[in-house]
Amino acid sequence: MLDTSEENRRRHSLDPHQPVWLFGYGSLIYKADFPYLERQPAYISGWARRFWQGSHDHRGTPDQPGRVVTLIETPGHRCDGMAYRITPNVFEHLDHREKNGYLRLRQTLTFNDGHTTDGLVYIASEDNAAFLGPADEADIARHIAGSHGPSGSNRDYLVQLAEALRAIDAHDEHVFNLERHLQEMNR
Ligand code: SIN
């Protein structure tokens, strides 16, 4: 199975005593299973959140991958999420959690009060082996409704993400459309 954790370890030489900001835009918003010094809602510019990444290890299986979010470079877009200030040793856990295609990239984060900082973001680019790419939103919702993996149902991933976005007053057309499709399927 794809494993980007080695490459992530090599890519950045971080001072172990210097906390860094991590920006989460998917499960990292609502499932903070790691220690952090503080957290604050933030956004990054020029990226759109899309359910275009396959999940073979969390919300699906190698035979039947689920669909989770990645970021697609989209000028003019803004992606809202949660920024965490963490110590670099936490990346050991995070690199393992995000190993199915995600690489840590440096980005500028903007906090709600307008101030900016440098941070790291896990992004699964279009050339990674687990990338599934675009599809009709109704088809993506059907795919999500039928997928399960070791971390739980793909449906819960989507619903928890939508709820977490509402909790920070963030609007995401793509995520909320998928959630609506999912609800309509249950009627
Ligand atoms: C993230 O949440 O920042 C990355 C994608 C995910 O783990 O869902």
Backbone and ligand atoms as CSV (ligand in chain L), in Angstrom:
chain,resi,resn,atom,element,x,y,z
A,1,MET,N,N,0.852,-1.212,0.000
A,1,MET,CA,C,0.000,0.000,0.000
A,1,MET,C,C,0.880,1.252,0.000
A,2,LEU,N,N,0.351,2.305,-0.597
A,2,LEU,CA,C,1.055,3.585,-0.653
A,2,LEU,C,C,1.443,4.034,0.762
A,3,ASP,N,N,2.659,4.577,0.910
A,3,ASP,CA,C,3.070,5.071,2.226
A,3,ASP,C,C,4.006,6.269,2.047
A,4,THR,N,N,3.456,7.465,2.280
A,4,THR,CA,C,4.234,8.688,2.090
A,4,THR,C,C,4.940,9.137,3.373
A,5,SER,N,N,4.879,8.309,4.445
A,5,SER,CA,C,5.425,8.772,5.734
A,5,SER,C,C,6.948,8.960,5.680
A,6,GLU,N,N,7.654,8.054,4.973
A,6,GLU,CA,C,9.120,8.174,4.843
A,6,GLU,C,C,9.478,9.497,4.170
A,7,GLU,N,N,8.779,9.763,3.069
A,7,GLU,CA,C,9.094,10.979,2.315
A,7,GLU,C,C,8.819,12.222,3.158
A,8,ASN,N,N,7.740,12.195,3.937
A,8,ASN,CA,C,7.440,13.348,4.794
A,8,ASN,C,C,8.536,13.573,5.835
A,9,ARG,N,N,9.081,12.487,6.352
A,9,ARG,CA,C,10.155,12.619,7.343
A,9,ARG,C,C,11.385,13.280,6.716
A,10,ARG,N,N,11.659,12.915,5.470
A,10,ARG,CA,C,12.841,13.445,4.776
A,10,ARG,C,C,12.688,14.899,4.365
A,11,ARG,N,N,11.458,15.291,4.025
A,11,ARG,CA,C,11.231,16.587,3.376
A,11,ARG,C,C,11.563,17.797,4.229
A,12,HIS,N,N,11.247,17.747,5.508
A,12,HIS,CA,C,11.402,18.948,6.333
A,12,HIS,C,C,12.355,18.679,7.473
A,13,SER,N,N,13.340,19.544,7.610
A,13,SER,CA,C,14.158,19.419,8.804
A,13,SER,C,C,13.635,20.445,9.795
A,14,LEU,N,N,12.905,19.952,10.776
A,14,LEU,CA,C,12.273,20.846,11.743
A,14,LEU,C,C,13.089,20.856,13.028
A,15,ASP,N,N,13.226,22.033,13.606
A,15,ASP,CA,C,13.878,22.149,14.907
A,15,ASP,C,C,12.941,21.506,15.948
A,16,PRO,N,N,13.384,20.432,16.623
A,16,PRO,CA,C,12.480,19.722,17.531
A,16,PRO,C,C,11.945,20.580,18.673
A,17,HIS,N,N,12.624,21.727,18.946
A,17,HIS,CA,C,12.183,22.572,20.068
A,17,HIS,C,C,11.300,23.723,19.617
A,18,GLN,N,N,11.067,23.811,18.312
A,18,GLN,CA,C,10.331,24.953,17.778
A,18,GLN,C,C,8.917,24.518,17.347
A,19,PRO,N,N,7.878,24.938,18.082
A,19,PRO,CA,C,6.525,24.551,17.668
A,19,PRO,C,C,6.204,25.068,16.263
A,20,VAL,N,N,5.352,24.334,15.549
A,20,VAL,CA,C,4.939,24.741,14.200
A,20,VAL,C,C,3.413,24.709,14.126
A,21,TRP,N,N,2.894,25.436,13.138
A,21,TRP,CA,C,1.454,25.412,12.905
A,21,TRP,C,C,1.120,24.346,11.866
A,22,LEU,N,N,0.106,23.560,12.154
A,22,LEU,CA,C,-0.425,22.572,11.222
A,22,LEU,C,C,-1.828,23.024,10.852
A,23,PHE,N,N,-2.141,23.033,9.559
A,23,PHE,CA,C,-3.500,23.381,9.134
A,23,PHE,C,C,-4.244,22.104,8.756
A,24,GLY,N,N,-5.391,21.869,9.379
A,24,GLY,CA,C,-6.233,20.709,9.069
A,24,GLY,C,C,-7.500,21.168,8.369
A,25,TYR,N,N,-7.904,20.416,7.346
A,25,TYR,CA,C,-9.105,20.812,6.583
A,25,TYR,C,C,-10.070,19.643,6.402
A,26,GLY,N,N,-9.697,18.453,6.877
A,26,GLY,CA,C,-10.562,17.268,6.747
A,26,GLY,C,C,-10.781,16.678,8.120
A,27,SER,N,N,-10.418,15.409,8.270
A,27,SER,CA,C,-10.614,14.781,9.581
A,27,SER,C,C,-9.783,15.478,10.657
A,28,LEU,N,N,-8.713,16.143,10.236
A,28,LEU,CA,C,-7.893,16.828,11.249
A,28,LEU,C,C,-8.652,17.985,11.919
A,29,ILE,N,N,-9.767,18.419,11.334
A,29,ILE,CA,C,-10.557,19.457,12.021
A,29,ILE,C,C,-11.284,18.839,13.217
A,30,TYR,N,N,-11.898,17.667,13.000
A,30,TYR,CA,C,-12.790,17.155,14.053
A,30,TYR,C,C,-12.200,15.997,14.852
A,31,LYS,N,N,-11.091,15.433,14.371
A,31,LYS,CA,C,-10.507,14.319,15.117
A,31,LYS,C,C,-9.070,14.674,15.493
A,32,ALA,N,N,-8.959,15.410,16.586
A,32,ALA,CA,C,-7.626,15.844,17.041
A,32,ALA,C,C,-7.113,14.808,18.045
A,33,ASP,N,N,-6.621,13.694,17.520
A,33,ASP,CA,C,-6.119,12.604,18.378
A,33,ASP,C,C,-4.620,12.767,18.633
A,34,PHE,N,N,-4.214,14.021,18.848
A,34,PHE,CA,C,-2.790,14.327,19.057
A,34,PHE,C,C,-2.712,15.529,19.993
A,35,PRO,N,N,-1.606,15.674,20.692
A,35,PRO,CA,C,-1.496,16.823,21.596
A,35,PRO,C,C,-1.198,18.113,20.824
A,36,TYR,N,N,-1.783,19.210,21.263
A,36,TYR,CA,C,-1.472,20.507,20.640
A,36,TYR,C,C,-1.412,21.583,21.712
A,37,LEU,N,N,-0.684,22.652,21.409
A,37,LEU,CA,C,-0.484,23.720,22.386
A,37,LEU,C,C,-1.645,24.695,22.359
A,38,GLU,N,N,-2.171,24.931,21.157
A,38,GLU,CA,C,-3.385,25.760,21.010
A,38,GLU,C,C,-3.974,25.473,19.643
A,39,ARG,N,N,-5.215,25.856,19.452
A,39,ARG,CA,C,-5.811,25.743,18.120
A,39,ARG,C,C,-6.729,26.917,17.845
A,40,GLN,N,N,-6.813,27.259,16.568
A,40,GLN,CA,C,-7.631,28.404,16.152
A,40,GLN,C,C,-8.134,28.170,14.750
A,41,PRO,N,N,-9.386,28.534,14.439
A,41,PRO,CA,C,-9.848,28.451,13.053
A,41,PRO,C,C,-8.963,29.332,12.173
A,42,ALA,N,N,-8.739,28.874,10.953
A,42,ALA,CA,C,-7.894,29.622,10.014
A,42,ALA,C,C,-8.302,29.221,8.599
A,43,TYR,N,N,-7.721,29.884,7.616
A,43,TYR,CA,C,-7.972,29.447,6.236
A,43,TYR,C,C,-6.716,29.583,5.402
A,44,ILE,N,N,-6.718,28.865,4.275
A,44,ILE,CA,C,-5.643,29.055,3.308
A,44,ILE,C,C,-6.280,29.468,1.983
A,45,SER,N,N,-5.565,30.278,1.227
A,45,SER,CA,C,-6.113,30.850,-0.006
A,45,SER,C,C,-5.569,30.117,-1.220
A,46,GLY,N,N,-6.433,30.001,-2.243
A,46,GLY,CA,C,-5.992,29.410,-3.512
A,46,GLY,C,C,-6.166,27.902,-3.579
A,47,TRP,N,N,-6.912,27.333,-2.635
A,47,TRP,CA,C,-7.128,25.883,-2.595
A,47,TRP,C,C,-8.599,25.579,-2.352
A,48,ALA,N,N,-9.082,24.513,-3.006
A,48,ALA,CA,C,-10.458,24.051,-2.787
A,48,ALA,C,C,-10.422,22.640,-2.213
A,49,ARG,N,N,-11.290,22.397,-1.204
A,49,ARG,CA,C,-11.390,21.071,-0.569
A,49,ARG,C,C,-12.271,20.181,-1.461
A,50,ARG,N,N,-11.783,19.008,-1.797
A,50,ARG,CA,C,-12.541,18.100,-2.662
A,50,ARG,C,C,-12.439,16.658,-2.181
A,51,PHE,N,N,-13.536,15.914,-2.273
A,51,PHE,CA,C,-13.542,14.487,-1.932
A,51,PHE,C,C,-12.998,13.688,-3.120
A,52,TRP,N,N,-11.773,13.932,-3.462
A,52,TRP,CA,C,-11.177,13.330,-4.651
A,52,TRP,C,C,-10.041,12.365,-4.327
A,53,GLN,N,N,-9.784,12.132,-3.051
A,53,GLN,CA,C,-8.682,11.253,-2.663
A,53,GLN,C,C,-9.240,9.905,-2.190
A,54,GLY,N,N,-8.629,8.827,-2.637
A,54,GLY,CA,C,-9.057,7.507,-2.183
A,54,GLY,C,C,-8.554,7.228,-0.781
A,55,SER,N,N,-9.342,6.491,-0.018
A,55,SER,CA,C,-8.919,6.083,1.331
A,55,SER,C,C,-8.918,4.563,1.397
A,56,HIS,N,N,-7.711,3.993,1.411
A,56,HIS,CA,C,-7.567,2.538,1.479
A,56,HIS,C,C,-7.371,2.068,2.914
A,57,ASP,N,N,-7.072,3.021,3.803
A,57,ASP,CA,C,-6.646,2.635,5.150
A,57,ASP,C,C,-7.555,3.138,6.264
A,58,HIS,N,N,-8.386,4.139,6.000
A,58,HIS,CA,C,-9.228,4.688,7.071
A,58,HIS,C,C,-10.727,4.504,6.807
A,59,ARG,N,N,-11.194,4.975,5.660
A,59,ARG,CA,C,-12.650,4.963,5.394
A,59,ARG,C,C,-13.015,4.049,4.239
A,60,GLY,N,N,-12.092,3.149,3.915
A,60,GLY,CA,C,-12.306,2.156,2.883
A,60,GLY,C,C,-11.252,1.085,3.076
A,61,THR,N,N,-11.112,0.217,2.088
A,61,THR,CA,C,-10.128,-0.866,2.158
A,61,THR,C,C,-9.346,-0.872,0.849
A,62,PRO,N,N,-8.234,-1.612,0.792
A,62,PRO,CA,C,-7.485,-1.662,-0.471
A,62,PRO,C,C,-8.369,-2.104,-1.647
A,63,ASP,N,N,-9.308,-3.011,-1.411
A,63,ASP,CA,C,-10.187,-3.471,-2.502
A,63,ASP,C,C,-11.286,-2.479,-2.805
A,64,GLN,N,N,-11.765,-1.811,-1.782
A,64,GLN,CA,C,-12.870,-0.858,-1.967
A,64,GLN,C,C,-12.555,0.449,-1.250
A,65,PRO,N,N,-11.688,1.259,-1.863
A,65,PRO,CA,C,-11.307,2.520,-1.203
A,65,PRO,C,C,-12.505,3.461,-1.035
A,66,GLY,N,N,-12.488,4.181,0.069
A,66,GLY,CA,C,-13.505,5.224,0.263
A,66,GLY,C,C,-13.018,6.518,-0.364
A,67,ARG,N,N,-13.752,7.601,-0.089
A,67,ARG,CA,C,-13.362,8.917,-0.623
A,67,ARG,C,C,-13.215,9.906,0.522
A,68,VAL,N,N,-12.053,10.550,0.576
A,68,VAL,CA,C,-11.781,11.564,1.596
A,68,VAL,C,C,-11.280,12.829,0.917
A,69,VAL,N,N,-11.052,13.870,1.712
A,69,VAL,CA,C,-10.712,15.150,1.081
A,69,VAL,C,C,-9.217,15.333,0.856
A,70,THR,N,N,-8.947,16.074,-0.209
A,70,THR,CA,C,-7.628,16.630,-0.426
A,70,THR,C,C,-7.847,18.069,-0.891
A,71,LEU,N,N,-6.766,18.768,-1.179
A,71,LEU,CA,C,-6.899,20.154,-1.646
A,71,LEU,C,C,-6.443,20.250,-3.095
A,72,ILE,N,N,-7.202,20.990,-3.884
A,72,ILE,CA,C,-6.902,21.192,-5.298
A,72,ILE,C,C,-6.621,22.685,-5.493
A,73,GLU,N,N,-5.512,22.976,-6.133
A,73,GLU,CA,C,-5.145,24.373,-6.351
A,73,GLU,C,C,-6.208,25.048,-7.200
A,74,THR,N,N,-6.848,26.074,-6.659
A,74,THR,CA,C,-7.967,26.731,-7.324
A,74,THR,C,C,-7.888,28.227,-7.021
A,75,PRO,N,N,-7.314,29.004,-7.947
A,75,PRO,CA,C,-7.172,30.440,-7.688
A,75,PRO,C,C,-8.516,31.074,-7.331
A,76,GLY,N,N,-8.499,31.966,-6.350
A,76,GLY,CA,C,-9.716,32.671,-5.957
A,76,GLY,C,C,-10.500,31.950,-4.870
A,77,HIS,N,N,-10.186,30.664,-4.626
A,77,HIS,CA,C,-10.895,29.914,-3.584
A,77,HIS,C,C,-10.219,30.102,-2.233
A,78,ARG,N,N,-11.009,29.800,-1.200
A,78,ARG,CA,C,-10.449,29.814,0.149
A,78,ARG,C,C,-10.929,28.549,0.838
A,79,CYS,N,N,-10.053,27.922,1.587
A,79,CYS,CA,C,-10.428,26.709,2.306
A,79,CYS,C,C,-10.307,26.971,3.799
A,80,ASP,N,N,-11.439,26.865,4.495
A,80,ASP,CA,C,-11.454,27.080,5.950
A,80,ASP,C,C,-11.138,25.789,6.680
A,81,GLY,N,N,-10.466,25.912,7.797
A,81,GLY,CA,C,-10.143,24.734,8.592
A,81,GLY,C,C,-9.691,25.129,9.982
A,82,MET,N,N,-8.906,24.257,10.580
A,82,MET,CA,C,-8.432,24.488,11.953
A,82,MET,C,C,-6.908,24.429,11.986
A,83,ALA,N,N,-6.308,25.449,12.595
A,83,ALA,CA,C,-4.847,25.463,12.734
A,83,ALA,C,C,-4.481,25.031,14.156
A,84,TYR,N,N,-3.502,24.153,14.247
A,84,TYR,CA,C,-3.026,23.650,15.541
A,84,TYR,C,C,-1.554,23.997,15.691
A,85,ARG,N,N,-1.181,24.510,16.846
A,85,ARG,CA,C,0.251,24.720,17.107
A,85,ARG,C,C,0.755,23.474,17.834
A,86,ILE,N,N,1.690,22.791,17.191
A,86,ILE,CA,C,2.149,21.501,17.727
A,86,ILE,C,C,3.676,21.476,17.820
A,87,THR,N,N,4.168,20.548,18.616
A,87,THR,CA,C,5.621,20.338,18.640
A,87,THR,C,C,5.943,19.306,17.554
A,88,PRO,N,N,7.114,19.437,16.889
A,88,PRO,CA,C,7.414,18.595,15.731
A,88,PRO,C,C,7.366,17.081,15.987
A,89,ASN,N,N,7.542,16.647,17.238
A,89,ASN,CA,C,7.487,15.196,17.475
A,89,ASN,C,C,6.107,14.602,17.155
A,90,VAL,N,N,5.076,15.458,17.132
A,90,VAL,CA,C,3.711,14.991,16.831
A,90,VAL,C,C,3.594,14.508,15.371
A,91,PHE,N,N,4.521,14.949,14.514
A,91,PHE,CA,C,4.446,14.536,13.106
A,91,PHE,C,C,4.663,13.038,12.922
A,92,GLU,N,N,5.305,12.406,13.906
A,92,GLU,CA,C,5.485,10.958,13.782
A,92,GLU,C,C,4.118,10.272,13.685
A,93,HIS,N,N,3.235,10.655,14.582
A,93,HIS,CA,C,1.872,10.110,14.569
A,93,HIS,C,C,1.107,10.585,13.322
A,94,LEU,N,N,1.215,11.875,13.023
A,94,LEU,CA,C,0.436,12.433,11.903
A,94,LEU,C,C,0.886,11.868,10.558
A,95,ASP,N,N,2.196,11.696,10.365
A,95,ASP,CA,C,2.682,11.145,9.096
A,95,ASP,C,C,2.145,9.731,8.878
A,96,HIS,N,N,2.030,8.984,9.970
A,96,HIS,CA,C,1.474,7.633,9.845
A,96,HIS,C,C,-0.019,7.716,9.511
A,97,ARG,N,N,-0.717,8.585,10.202
A,97,ARG,CA,C,-2.159,8.728,9.968
A,97,ARG,C,C,-2.458,9.174,8.530
A,98,GLU,N,N,-1.620,10.040,7.991
A,98,GLU,CA,C,-1.876,10.638,6.665
A,98,GLU,C,C,-1.045,9.976,5.561
A,99,LYS,N,N,-0.629,8.736,5.776
A,99,LYS,CA,C,0.367,8.122,4.875
A,99,LYS,C,C,-0.165,7.726,3.501
A,100,ASN,N,N,-1.472,7.712,3.337
A,100,ASN,CA,C,-2.019,7.226,2.062
A,100,ASN,C,C,-2.049,8.327,0.984
A,101,GLY,N,N,-0.876,8.889,0.709
A,101,GLY,CA,C,-0.775,9.836,-0.405
A,101,GLY,C,C,-0.543,11.287,-0.047
A,102,TYR,N,N,-0.609,11.619,1.244
A,102,TYR,CA,C,-0.489,13.035,1.640
A,102,TYR,C,C,0.967,13.428,1.904
A,103,LEU,N,N,1.351,14.583,1.361
A,103,LEU,CA,C,2.671,15.145,1.654
A,103,LEU,C,C,2.484,16.465,2.370
A,104,ARG,N,N,3.398,16.736,3.310
A,104,ARG,CA,C,3.313,18.019,4.047
A,104,ARG,C,C,3.849,19.144,3.176
A,105,LEU,N,N,3.045,20.153,2.938
A,105,LEU,CA,C,3.480,21.309,2.149
A,105,LEU,C,C,3.400,22.558,3.010
A,106,ARG,N,N,4.315,23.493,2.747
A,106,ARG,CA,C,4.276,24.776,3.456
A,106,ARG,C,C,3.259,25.695,2.815
A,107,GLN,N,N,2.435,26.326,3.629
A,107,GLN,CA,C,1.443,27.262,3.134
A,107,GLN,C,C,1.334,28.435,4.102
A,108,THR,N,N,0.771,29.527,3.613
A,108,THR,CA,C,0.480,30.653,4.501
A,108,THR,C,C,-0.921,30.459,5.069
A,109,LEU,N,N,-1.038,30.488,6.378
A,109,LEU,CA,C,-2.347,30.379,7.042
A,109,LEU,C,C,-2.801,31.771,7.449
A,110,THR,N,N,-4.088,32.028,7.328
A,110,THR,CA,C,-4.641,33.305,7.786
A,110,THR,C,C,-5.646,33.025,8.894
A,111,PHE,N,N,-5.472,33.682,10.029
A,111,PHE,CA,C,-6.410,33.532,11.146
A,111,PHE,C,C,-7.566,34.522,10.975
A,112,ASN,N,N,-8.612,34.299,11.746
A,112,ASN,CA,C,-9.813,35.137,11.585
A,112,ASN,C,C,-9.553,36.614,11.853
A,113,ASP,N,N,-8.577,36.918,12.696
A,113,ASP,CA,C,-8.279,38.329,12.965
A,113,ASP,C,C,-7.397,38.936,11.869
A,114,GLY,N,N,-7.088,38.149,10.833
A,114,GLY,CA,C,-6.355,38.686,9.683
A,114,GLY,C,C,-4.852,38.446,9.734
A,115,HIS,N,N,-4.331,38.038,10.892
A,115,HIS,CA,C,-2.871,37.855,10.898
A,115,HIS,C,C,-2.495,36.514,10.263
A,116,THR,N,N,-1.309,36.492,9.670
A,116,THR,CA,C,-0.902,35.319,8.906
A,116,THR,C,C,0.326,34.666,9.530
A,117,THR,N,N,0.511,33.394,9.210
A,117,THR,CA,C,1.694,32.681,9.681
A,117,THR,C,C,2.005,31.565,8.693
A,118,ASP,N,N,3.207,31.060,8.740
A,118,ASP,CA,C,3.615,29.921,7.935
A,118,ASP,C,C,3.124,28.647,8.600
A,119,GLY,N,N,2.696,27.665,7.827
A,119,GLY,CA,C,2.284,26.414,8.449
A,119,GLY,C,C,2.476,25.249,7.503
A,120,LEU,N,N,2.195,24.062,8.007
A,120,LEU,CA,C,2.289,22.862,7.173
A,120,LEU,C,C,0.892,22.289,6.977
A,121,VAL,N,N,0.667,21.744,5.793
A,121,VAL,CA,C,-0.644,21.205,5.417
A,121,VAL,C,C,-0.412,19.886,4.696
A,122,TYR,N,N,-1.174,18.848,5.049
A,122,TYR,CA,C,-1.095,17.571,4.332
A,122,TYR,C,C,-1.964,17.652,3.082
A,123,ILE,N,N,-1.309,17.542,1.924
A,123,ILE,CA,C,-2.035,17.607,0.656
A,123,ILE,C,C,-1.700,16.366,-0.166
A,124,ALA,N,N,-2.737,15.734,-0.699
A,124,ALA,CA,C,-2.545,14.571,-1.581
A,124,ALA,C,C,-2.686,15.079,-3.013
A,125,SER,N,N,-1.571,15.129,-3.727
A,125,SER,CA,C,-1.607,15.760,-5.051
A,125,SER,C,C,-2.191,14.800,-6.090
A,126,GLU,N,N,-2.502,15.370,-7.254
A,126,GLU,CA,C,-3.227,14.598,-8.272
A,126,GLU,C,C,-2.407,13.436,-8.827
A,127,ASP,N,N,-1.085,13.446,-8.596
A,127,ASP,CA,C,-0.263,12.364,-9.153
A,127,ASP,C,C,-0.001,11.244,-8.136
A,128,ASN,N,N,-0.669,11.276,-6.956
A,128,ASN,CA,C,-0.434,10.176,-6.008
A,128,ASN,C,C,-1.304,8.963,-6.392
A,129,ALA,N,N,-0.822,7.778,-6.058
A,129,ALA,CA,C,-1.450,6.542,-6.533
A,129,ALA,C,C,-2.872,6.345,-6.007
A,130,ALA,N,N,-3.223,6.988,-4.892
A,130,ALA,CA,C,-4.562,6.806,-4.320
A,130,ALA,C,C,-5.553,7.880,-4.796
A,131,PHE,N,N,-5.099,8.763,-5.685
A,131,PHE,CA,C,-5.978,9.861,-6.135
A,131,PHE,C,C,-7.095,9.308,-7.015
A,132,LEU,N,N,-8.332,9.684,-6.731
A,132,LEU,CA,C,-9.463,9.207,-7.534
A,132,LEU,C,C,-9.964,10.270,-8.505
A,133,GLY,N,N,-9.833,11.526,-8.129
A,133,GLY,CA,C,-10.215,12.608,-9.032
A,133,GLY,C,C,-11.692,12.949,-8.984
A,134,PRO,N,N,-12.103,13.864,-9.871
A,134,PRO,CA,C,-13.466,14.376,-9.822
A,134,PRO,C,C,-14.500,13.352,-10.282
A,135,ALA,N,N,-15.715,13.542,-9.827
A,135,ALA,CA,C,-16.859,12.748,-10.280
A,135,ALA,C,C,-18.085,13.591,-9.964
A,136,ASP,N,N,-19.197,13.201,-10.516
A,136,ASP,CA,C,-20.457,13.850,-10.228
A,136,ASP,C,C,-20.716,13.788,-8.708
A,137,GLU,N,N,-21.238,14.882,-8.129
A,137,GLU,CA,C,-21.395,14.888,-6.661
A,137,GLU,C,C,-22.367,13.812,-6.173
A,138,ALA,N,N,-23.407,13.509,-6.956
A,138,ALA,CA,C,-24.341,12.449,-6.536
A,138,ALA,C,C,-23.619,11.101,-6.518
A,139,ASP,N,N,-22.729,10.891,-7.485
A,139,ASP,CA,C,-21.961,9.629,-7.525
A,139,ASP,C,C,-20.976,9.554,-6.357
A,140,ILE,N,N,-20.348,10.688,-6.055
A,140,ILE,CA,C,-19.417,10.700,-4.908
A,140,ILE,C,C,-20.194,10.366,-3.625
A,141,ALA,N,N,-21.376,10.945,-3.470
A,141,ALA,CA,C,-22.176,10.686,-2.258
A,141,ALA,C,C,-22.564,9.209,-2.179
A,142,ARG,N,N,-22.923,8.613,-3.310
A,142,ARG,CA,C,-23.267,7.177,-3.311
A,142,ARG,C,C,-22.047,6.339,-2.927
A,143,HIS,N,N,-20.908,6.720,-3.462
A,143,HIS,CA,C,-19.662,6.023,-3.150
A,143,HIS,C,C,-19.391,6.098,-1.635
A,144,ILE,N,N,-19.545,7.307,-1.083
A,144,ILE,CA,C,-19.310,7.510,0.353
A,144,ILE,C,C,-20.296,6.677,1.178
A,145,ALA,N,N,-21.556,6.658,0.744
A,145,ALA,CA,C,-22.590,5.926,1.499
A,145,ALA,C,C,-22.273,4.441,1.589
A,146,GLY,N,N,-21.523,3.921,0.617
A,146,GLY,CA,C,-21.267,2.478,0.594
A,146,GLY,C,C,-19.886,2.077,1.111
A,147,SER,N,N,-19.122,3.027,1.626
A,147,SER,CA,C,-17.735,2.710,2.013
A,147,SER,C,C,-17.527,2.686,3.527
A,148,HIS,N,N,-16.689,1.747,3.930
A,148,HIS,CA,C,-16.340,1.581,5.352
A,148,HIS,C,C,-14.877,1.185,5.448
A,149,GLY,N,N,-14.240,1.532,6.545
A,149,GLY,CA,C,-12.844,1.125,6.729
A,149,GLY,C,C,-12.528,1.037,8.205
A,150,PRO,N,N,-11.251,0.793,8.518
A,150,PRO,CA,C,-10.845,0.614,9.929
A,150,PRO,C,C,-11.167,1.815,10.823
A,151,SER,N,N,-11.241,3.031,10.274
A,151,SER,CA,C,-11.544,4.199,11.115
A,151,SER,C,C,-13.040,4.480,11.207
A,152,GLY,N,N,-13.855,3.676,10.507
A,152,GLY,CA,C,-15.297,3.888,10.576
A,152,GLY,C,C,-15.893,4.076,9.200
A,153,SER,N,N,-17.153,4.520,9.191
A,153,SER,CA,C,-17.837,4.648,7.905
A,153,SER,C,C,-17.403,5.940,7.216
A,154,ASN,N,N,-17.439,5.876,5.904
A,154,ASN,CA,C,-17.109,7.046,5.105
A,154,ASN,C,C,-18.193,8.130,5.295
A,155,ARG,N,N,-19.424,7.659,5.543
A,155,ARG,CA,C,-20.541,8.574,5.809
A,155,ARG,C,C,-20.238,9.449,7.034
A,156,ASP,N,N,-19.752,8.816,8.107
A,156,ASP,CA,C,-19.434,9.575,9.326
A,156,ASP,C,C,-18.348,10.616,9.064
A,157,TYR,N,N,-17.368,10.259,8.231
A,157,TYR,CA,C,-16.300,11.218,7.890
A,157,TYR,C,C,-16.912,12.468,7.273
A,158,LEU,N,N,-17.825,12.269,6.316
A,158,LEU,CA,C,-18.459,13.409,5.636
A,158,LEU,C,C,-19.344,14.207,6.602
A,159,VAL,N,N,-20.187,13.510,7.356
A,159,VAL,CA,C,-21.129,14.204,8.247
A,159,VAL,C,C,-20.373,14.956,9.344
A,160,GLN,N,N,-19.366,14.331,9.902
A,160,GLN,CA,C,-18.595,15.000,10.965
A,160,GLN,C,C,-17.832,16.208,10.427
A,161,LEU,N,N,-17.355,16.095,9.194
A,161,LEU,CA,C,-16.669,17.237,8.587
A,161,LEU,C,C,-17.652,18.389,8.377
A,162,ALA,N,N,-18.836,18.076,7.839
A,162,ALA,CA,C,-19.841,19.131,7.598
A,162,ALA,C,C,-20.219,19.799,8.924
A,163,GLU,N,N,-20.411,18.994,9.971
A,163,GLU,CA,C,-20.772,19.564,11.286
A,163,GLU,C,C,-19.647,20.434,11.841
A,164,ALA,N,N,-18.426,19.967,11.675
A,164,ALA,CA,C,-17.273,20.727,12.187
A,164,ALA,C,C,-17.134,22.052,11.438
A,165,LEU,N,N,-17.442,22.052,10.151
A,165,LEU,CA,C,-17.358,23.303,9.380
A,165,LEU,C,C,-18.426,24.283,9.854
A,166,ARG,N,N,-19.634,23.770,10.082
A,166,ARG,CA,C,-20.694,24.662,10.587
A,166,ARG,C,C,-20.310,25.229,11.954
A,167,ALA,N,N,-19.658,24.418,12.766
A,167,ALA,CA,C,-19.279,24.868,14.117
A,167,ALA,C,C,-18.284,26.027,14.081
A,168,ILE,N,N,-17.516,26.139,12.988
A,168,ILE,CA,C,-16.589,27.289,12.889
A,168,ILE,C,C,-17.116,28.315,11.877
A,169,ASP,N,N,-18.433,28.209,11.569
A,169,ASP,CA,C,-19.074,29.164,10.653
A,169,ASP,C,C,-18.451,29.186,9.268
A,170,ALA,N,N,-18.012,28.032,8.818
A,170,ALA,CA,C,-17.389,27.976,7.491
A,170,ALA,C,C,-18.382,27.378,6.504
A,171,HIS,N,N,-18.397,27.914,5.318
A,171,HIS,CA,C,-19.284,27.378,4.290
A,171,HIS,C,C,-18.447,26.672,3.232
A,172,ASP,N,N,-18.856,25.466,2.848
A,172,ASP,CA,C,-18.168,24.760,1.768
A,172,ASP,C,C,-19.225,24.087,0.899
A,173,GLU,N,N,-19.456,24.686,-0.246
A,173,GLU,CA,C,-20.495,24.237,-1.175
A,173,GLU,C,C,-20.375,22.730,-1.487
A,174,HIS,N,N,-19.177,22.303,-1.806
A,174,HIS,CA,C,-18.938,20.896,-2.191
A,174,HIS,C,C,-19.312,19.950,-1.039
A,175,VAL,N,N,-18.827,20.238,0.150
A,175,VAL,CA,C,-19.092,19.361,1.305
A,175,VAL,C,C,-20.585,19.362,1.638
A,176,PHE,N,N,-21.200,20.545,1.634
A,176,PHE,CA,C,-22.615,20.616,2.007
A,176,PHE,C,C,-23.510,19.996,0.927
A,177,ASN,N,N,-23.127,20.091,-0.348
A,177,ASN,CA,C,-23.886,19.411,-1.413
A,177,ASN,C,C,-23.837,17.902,-1.218
A,178,LEU,N,N,-22.654,17.394,-0.911
A,178,LEU,CA,C,-22.516,15.938,-0.713
A,178,LEU,C,C,-23.353,15.487,0.481
A,179,GLU,N,N,-23.333,16.281,1.543
A,179,GLU,CA,C,-24.126,15.941,2.735
A,179,GLU,C,C,-25.616,15.900,2.381
A,180,ARG,N,N,-26.060,16.861,1.571
A,180,ARG,CA,C,-27.474,16.887,1.154
A,180,ARG,C,C,-27.819,15.653,0.319
A,181,HIS,N,N,-26.945,15.287,-0.613
A,181,HIS,CA,C,-27.177,14.069,-1.408
A,181,HIS,C,C,-27.314,12.847,-0.499
A,182,LEU,N,N,-26.464,12.785,0.492
A,182,LEU,CA,C,-26.484,11.658,1.436
A,182,LEU,C,C,-27.824,11.609,2.184
A,183,GLN,N,N,-28.277,12.785,2.633
A,183,GLN,CA,C,-29.551,12.836,3.364
A,183,GLN,C,C,-30.708,12.443,2.450
A,184,GLU,N,N,-30.652,12.879,1.172
A,184,GLU,CA,C,-31.736,12.555,0.240
A,184,GLU,C,C,-31.796,11.062,-0.041
A,185,MET,N,N,-30.647,10.408,-0.003
A,185,MET,CA,C,-30.610,8.957,-0.240
A,185,MET,C,C,-31.336,8.199,0.857
A,186,ASN,N,N,-31.399,8.802,2.055
A,186,ASN,CA,C,-32.015,8.122,3.197
A,186,ASN,C,C,-33.524,8.300,3.256
A,187,ARG,N,N,-34.030,9.192,2.400
A,187,ARG,CA,C,-35.480,9.441,2.487
A,187,ARG,C,C,-36.285,8.326,1.854
L,1,SIN,C1,C,-6.651,17.022,6.863
L,1,SIN,O1,O,-7.616,16.787,7.585
L,1,SIN,O2,O,-6.035,18.124,6.969
L,1,SIN,C2,C,-6.137,16.037,5.869
L,1,SIN,C3,C,-7.129,15.090,5.340
L,1,SIN,C4,C,-7.744,14.172,6.349
L,1,SIN,O3,O,-7.017,13.588,7.173
L,1,SIN,O4,O,-8.963,14.001,6.335
